[in-house]
Amino acid sequence: MELIAGYQSGATVYELGDRFDIERRTVSNILHRHGVPMRRRGLSPDQVDHAIHLYNLGWSLARVGERLGVNHTTVLNKLRERGIPTRDSHGRPRVEAGDLR
């Protein structure tokens, strides 16, 4: 199957989802059903440092994620873990739900 071969050749579930026009979760489910071992794609501490640097230069979460080969939510979660304030899509500081009191 082309999807499995693509994954085994190094494509990410996100890339395969885009290529086959399906959700990344569907890609993962297909790979699991066929017993394909999954790679864990996180960010190393050095990559998180680099992500923070790029984000502080004004890059969007999506652009940082694209550069590092991960989803933008992975970047967002790592920035939050490090206590980095994030921006909304208009570049304004993001207001967290707990900050509305």
N, C-alpha and C positions, 0 to 999 in steps of 0.2 A: 504494500500500500504506500502511495506517494507521501502521505502525511507522516507515517512512521519513519520512512527513509529520510524525510526532511528533518525530523526531530533528531534522529540518530546522526545526521550530518552536522548538527550544531544549531539549527534554527530554533528560535524560542517558541513557546506556545502562543505568544502574542503575534509573532511574525506568521506562524502557520494559520492562526485564526484569521488574520488579514488576507492571507493568500487564498484560503478556502472559503472566505466569507462566512465564518462561524465564530461563535464565542470561544474565548480561550478555555473556558471550563469544559466545553464540548471537546476541544482538542485533548485536554487532560483526561477526560473520561474515556475517549477512544484509546489513548495510549495505555491507560490503566487496564482496560478490557483486554488489550493485547499483551499485557505483561511487560511493557516497556519500562525499564527503570527511569525514574524521573530525576532530572538534575535540580539541585537547589540553587536558585539564582538570587542571591542576596547581594548586599554591598559589603565589602571589606571596610575596616575602619579608615584606611587610606582613601577609598572611594567615597566614603561619607564625607571626609574632609574636603575632597575635590568637589563633591556635590554642593556642599555649603559654600565653598568659594564661588562656584558658578552662579548659585542662587543669589548670593550677595552682590554679584556683578549685574543682577537684574534678569538673569535667565528665568524662564518659566519652569515650573515643575516638569511639564511635559518635555521641554527641550533638554533639561538636565537628564531626565529618565532616558530619553532617546540616545543621548550621548553615552550614557553608562550601560545601556542595554537592559534597562528594567522599566517597569511601569511607573507612571508618575506617582501612584499611591505609595509605592515602595519608598520613593524619595521623600514624600510628605511624611510618612511614618518615621523615617530615620531623622529628618529635621526635627520633628516633634520630640523624639527620644533625646536629642541633644539640646532641647530647649530653644531652638532657633525660631524666632517669630516668623510667621508666614504671611503672605499677601493674598488678597483675593484676585480675581481675574482682571481687576482694574488697577492693580498695583497698590491698593490701600491695605493697611494692616488688617489682618483677619481677626474678627471678633469671635472668641470662643463662647459657647453657650454659658459657661460658668461665669463669664465676665459681664453678663448683662444685668446683674443685680445692682 
